[in-house]
Every structure is written in C-alpha cells, then in structure tokens.
Amino acid sequence: MLDSKERVAASIANAQAELEKALMQLETIPSVNYSSVAFAAHALNNFLAVIGGTTELMGLALVDQSDPRLRNWLNTIQNSTRLMGQIVAALMKDALIAGQPQISMTRVDLASLLPMICYYYQAQADRKQISLRWMPPSESHCYAWTDHTAVAAVMDNLLSNAIKYSPPGRHVWISLRAEPGSLVCSVRDEGPGISAADQERLFQRGVRLSATPTGGEPSHGYGLAVAKELLDLVGGTIWCESEAGYGASFHFRVPAYRGQGEGAV
C-alpha cells in the first residue's frame, strides 16, 4: 500500500499530466470566449488575494528570523503574485494582450540568487542523472540593478530547457561574470545544439524548434520569448551561441548596480 508521501507524489504527477494535456488542447481553440475568460480571471483574482494575504502574514510571523533567504523567498512569492495579479486584471477587462507587467527595479545579488535557483533545480536534474555545475564568480557579491522576479523567471526558463533537452548523464554549467557596467549569466548544456536555421527563430512566441526533449517533456514554444521580453523590460539582453551537435550556451546580460535608486523615497 502506498504511504502518504507516495500518494501525494502520485497525485501531483497525475495533476501535472492533466495540466499538460489541457495546455496542449488550448492551442486548438479557434476563438476566445470572453465571458468565460472574465469568470476565470475573477476566480483567479480571489485566489491571488489569498496568496498575497497569506504571504504577508508569513512575513510578519518571520520578522525575527535572521536567515536572509527566508525574506528573499517571500519577496519572490509577493512579486510573482503581484505580476500575476496585473495580468489577471487585464484579462478581466477583456484585453486581447495583457500588457507589460510592472517591473520593480532593485539591487539584486546574483552571486547569491543563482546558486539558490540551481539548488532548487538539481532535484529535477537528478531525475535524468544530469549534474548542475555552478561556477561562482571571483567576487563574493555581484549586485545587479534589475527585477528579482524577472531574473528568477529567466533562469527558470534557461535551466528547465537545459535539463529538458540534455540526454541523461550529462552536465549543465551555470556561470556568472562581471563586465564593465553589467553582469552576464551563462547556462551551457551538452544537448543536441541548435541549428543555424533554428537560431534565427529563437525568442519568438509560439516557435517550436527542431530539437525534441530527451525525456518526453512538453514544449510549448513560449519560454524563451517570455525571457526576452522580461529582459527587455529591465534593460537586459539575451543571446545564444550554439552549433548543431555540440550543445548550446544561453547568455543574458543585466545592468550592474551602481548606486541606482539611492535616495529615492
């Protein structure tokens, strides 16, 4: 008999499978029923309000905690909830395009944030015997002037893609380096690489490339486009270096922190 943990894991796996099936079916819908969208958006808005309120209460309960990671994690939840709320608000107005999310520029220590994201993704990589190799910069702190949640979302996309398209037993390298006026993060994999033809179509919405996931994972063709749009909003850039058959390296650059925002109310 399955114990409680195994039952929960099985339920999560079934729910994820049903979600992926629903996402695939969404692409075949020829038109949008705006009354249904408005109803669903209203319900989502209520759920987001609950998440936001609960997170605030957690922040109050943890005010005496000395571990700065707890505050960073709560800030990530709050920022993500805020961004989702803005999109839901646009949907409730029957907007065809939700519009640009509001970015909150602040000082972000990428030397601390990136290894935390790698640690989170290692569990997913372990399922394919893939090793994530974090290559820290020479500096103990690397401060960027950016949006914390936007950078986390970009890294989420790049790492999930690297794991998705890498064969089992390979490595993924994550590195960070400082350049004059900016910081550059790189994610390099040992996957099939990206052809020259596919590279011309990178970062476009809904574009599926010729490479296929090595573990049967779904691919919807929007992740890299979202990453580029988020980086555009924070004054960053993203690009790819690859040769078919020799893996792919994705790099993104964000402005370095140089005292921006000091003295602001």
ZIRA-V44043 format. One record per pair of residues at least 24 apart in sequence whose C-alpha atoms are under 10 Angstrom apart, sorted by the first residue. I is the first residue (numbers start at 1). J is the second residue. If there is no record, write none. Layout:
i/j
I/J
I/J
This chain:
i/j
17/218
20/217
20/218
20/219
20/220
21/218
23/218
23/220
24/218
24/219
24/220
27/206
27/220
32/94
32/96
33/94
34/91
34/92
34/93
34/94
34/95
34/96
35/92
35/94
37/88
37/91
37/92
37/93
37/94
38/88
38/89
38/90
38/91
38/92
38/93
38/94
38/95
39/91
39/92
40/88
40/91
40/92
41/85
41/87
41/88
41/89
41/90
41/91
41/92
41/93
41/94
42/88
42/89
42/91
42/92
43/88
44/84
44/85
44/88
44/89
45/81
45/84
45/85
45/86
45/87
45/88
45/89
45/92
46/85
47/81
47/85
48/78
48/80
48/81
48/82
48/84
48/85
48/88
49/81
49/82
49/85
51/77
51/78
51/81
52/77
52/78
52/79
52/80
52/81
52/82
52/85
53/78
54/78
55/81
69/112
69/113
69/116
72/113
72/148
75/148
75/149
76/148
76/149
76/150
76/152
77/149
78/149
79/103
79/104
79/147
79/148
79/149
79/150
80/148
80/149
80/150
80/153
83/149
83/150
100/229
100/230
100/233
101/150
101/230
101/233
102/147
102/233
103/146
103/147
103/148
103/149
103/150
103/230
103/233
103/234
104/145
104/146
104/147
104/148
104/149
104/150
104/234
105/144
105/145
105/146
105/147
105/148
105/149
105/150
105/233
105/234
105/260
105/261
106/143
106/144
106/145
106/146
106/147
106/148
106/257
106/260
106/261
107/142
107/143
107/144
107/145
107/146
107/147
107/148
107/256
107/257
107/258
107/259
107/260
107/261
108/141
108/142
108/143
108/144
108/145
108/146
108/147
108/148
108/149
108/151
108/256
108/257
109/140
109/141
109/142
109/143
109/144
109/145
109/146
109/148
109/256
109/257
110/137
110/140
110/141
110/142
110/143
110/144
110/145
110/146
110/148
110/151
110/152
110/176
110/177
110/183
110/184
110/185
111/136
111/137
111/138
111/139
111/140
111/141
111/142
111/143
111/144
111/175
111/176
111/177
111/185
112/136
112/140
112/141
112/142
112/143
113/142
113/148
113/151
113/152
113/155
114/151
114/152
114/155
114/174
114/175
114/176
114/185
115/174
115/175
116/152
117/152
117/153
117/155
117/156
117/159
118/155
118/156
118/159
118/173
118/174
120/156
121/156
121/159
121/160
121/163
122/159
122/163
124/159
124/160
124/163
124/164
125/159
125/160
125/162
125/163
125/164
125/166
125/168
125/169
125/170
125/171
125/172
126/163
126/168
126/169
127/163
127/168
127/169
127/215
128/163
128/164
128/166
128/167
128/168
128/169
128/170
128/214
128/215
129/163
129/167
129/168
129/169
129/170
129/171
130/162
130/163
130/166
130/167
130/168
130/169
130/170
130/171
130/172
130/189
130/190
131/163
131/168
131/169
131/170
131/171
131/172
131/173
132/159
132/162
132/163
132/170
132/171
132/172
132/173
132/174
132/187
132/188
132/189
133/171
133/172
133/173
133/174
133/175
133/187
133/188
134/172
134/173
134/174
134/175
134/176
134/187
135/173
135/174
135/175
135/176
135/177
135/186
136/174
136/175
136/176
136/177
137/175
137/176
137/177
137/178
138/176
138/177
138/178
139/176
139/177
139/178
142/176
142/177
142/178
142/182
142/183
142/256
142/257
143/178
143/182
143/183
143/255
143/256
143/257
143/258
144/178
144/181
144/182
144/183
144/184
144/253
144/254
144/255
144/256
144/257
144/258
144/260
145/182
145/183
145/234
145/235
145/254
145/255
145/256
145/257
145/258
145/259
145/260
145/261
146/231
146/233
146/234
146/235
146/236
146/254
146/255
146/256
146/257
147/230
147/231
147/233
147/234
147/254
149/230
150/226
150/227
150/229
150/230
150/231
150/233
150/234
151/227
151/230
151/231
151/234
151/236
151/252
151/254
152/227
153/223
153/226
153/227
153/230
153/231
154/223
154/224
154/226
154/227
154/228
154/229
154/230
154/231
154/238
154/252
155/185
155/186
155/187
155/227
155/252
156/223
156/227
157/222
157/223
157/224
157/225
157/226
157/227
158/186
158/187
158/188
158/189
158/223
158/224
158/227
158/249
158/250
158/251
158/252
159/187
159/188
159/189
159/250
160/223
161/187
161/189
161/191
161/213
161/217
161/219
161/223
161/224
162/187
162/188
162/189
162/190
162/191
162/213
162/247
162/248
162/249
162/250
163/189
163/190
163/191
163/213
163/214
163/215
163/217
164/191
164/212
164/213
164/214
164/215
164/216
164/217
164/218
164/219
165/189
165/190
165/191
165/192
165/193
165/211
165/212
165/213
165/214
165/215
165/216
165/217
165/247
165/248
166/190
166/191
166/192
166/193
166/212
166/213
166/214
166/215
166/247
166/248
167/191
167/192
167/213
167/214
167/215
168/214
168/215
172/247
172/248
172/249
173/249
174/249
174/250
174/251
175/251
176/251
176/252
176/253
177/253
178/253
178/255
178/256
179/253
179/255
179/256
180/255
180/256
181/253
181/254
181/255
181/256
181/257
181/258
182/236
182/253
182/254
182/255
182/256
182/257
182/258
183/236
183/252
183/253
183/254
183/255
183/256
183/257
184/236
184/237
184/238
184/251
184/252
184/253
184/254
184/255
184/256
185/238
185/250
185/251
185/252
185/253
185/254
186/238
186/239
186/240
186/249
186/250
186/251
186/252
186/253
187/240
187/248
187/249
187/250
187/251
187/252
188/240
188/241
188/242
188/247
188/248
188/249
188/250
188/251
189/242
189/246
189/247
189/248
189/249
189/250
190/245
190/246
190/247
190/248
190/249
191/244
191/245
191/246
191/247
191/248
191/249
192/242
192/243
192/244
192/245
192/246
192/247
192/248
193/241
193/242
193/243
193/244
193/245
193/246
193/247
193/248
193/249
194/240
194/241
194/242
194/243
194/244
194/245
194/246
194/247
194/248
194/249
195/242
195/243
195/244
195/245
195/248
196/241
196/242
196/243
196/244
198/244
199/239
199/240
199/241
199/242
199/243
202/228
202/239
202/240
203/227
203/228
203/229
203/238
203/239
203/240
204/228
204/229
211/244
227/252
228/252
